[in-house]
Amino acid sequence: MSRKRRMTTEEIENQKRIDACDYLANAVSTQDCTGLIPSAPVSDAELESYEEVYHYQPPKVKKK
């Protein structure tokens, strides 16, 4: 039985960066849903509807 190797601080920080940017995790590729939205949403309700179908927007980041 092999033991799991502990990650270095650099590896941990790198994984945090990857996880923070990986909001397209449910896509096969970055172009997986090309054509999902044929034109810009005209209301917040329409935008929310698209977001319910497919999470395509980056996560909201708090301003410092």
Secondary structure, DSSP 8 states (H G I E B T S, - for coil): --------HHHHHHHHHHHHH-TTTT-SSTTTTTTS-SS--SSHHHHHHHHHH---S-------
